[in-house]
Amino acid sequence: MRSAHHQRQDHSRPSRSLLTSIAVPAALTLASVAPTLGAAHATLSNAGIEITQDPVQQPYGIDFGIRDPFGNHVRISQPNA
C-alpha cells in the first residue's frame, strides 16, 4: 500500500533539473526546416517561439535569435552561398 505522501514519478523523460545541470555549449545543425531563413523566422514566430533578435546580416551569413523553453539562447543561421 502506498503512503499518502508518496508521489508517482514519471521516469519516461528526464527532469528539467537534470537536463539543465548537464547542459554544455553545443552547436546543432538543422537542415530543411524551411526553404529560407525568413520562412523559418516566420514559422517559429507564428508558433509562439520567443524571438530574441530579428534576422540580421553577419559576416558569415544571416541569422536570428530565439529562446528555448529552458531559457537558453539559440541562433539560427543561413550561411553565405
Secondary structure as the mmCIF struct_conf table of DSSP 4:
data_model
#
loop_
_struct_conf.conf_type_id
_struct_conf.id
_struct_conf.beg_label_comp_id
_struct_conf.beg_label_asym_id
_struct_conf.beg_label_seq_id
_struct_conf.end_label_comp_id
_struct_conf.end_label_asym_id
_struct_conf.end_label_seq_id
TURN_TY1_P TURN_TY1_P1 ALA A 4 HIS A 5
TURN_TY1_P TURN_TY1_P2 HIS A 11 SER A 12
BEND BEND1 ARG A 13 ARG A 13
HELX_RH_AL_P HELX_RH_AL_P1 ARG A 16 SER A 21
TURN_TY1_P TURN_TY1_P3 ILE A 22 ILE A 22
BEND BEND2 SER A 32 THR A 36
HELX_RH_AL_P HELX_RH_AL_P2 LEU A 37 ASN A 46
TURN_TY1_P TURN_TY1_P4 ALA A 47 GLY A 48
HELX_LH_PP_P HELX_LH_PP_P1 ILE A 49 ILE A 49
STRN STRN1 GLU A 50 GLN A 58
TURN_TY1_P TURN_TY1_P5 PRO A 59 TYR A 60
STRN STRN2 GLY A 61 ARG A 67
TURN_TY1_P TURN_TY1_P6 PRO A 69 PHE A 70
BEND BEND3 GLY A 71 GLY A 71
STRN STRN3 HIS A 73 PRO A 79
#
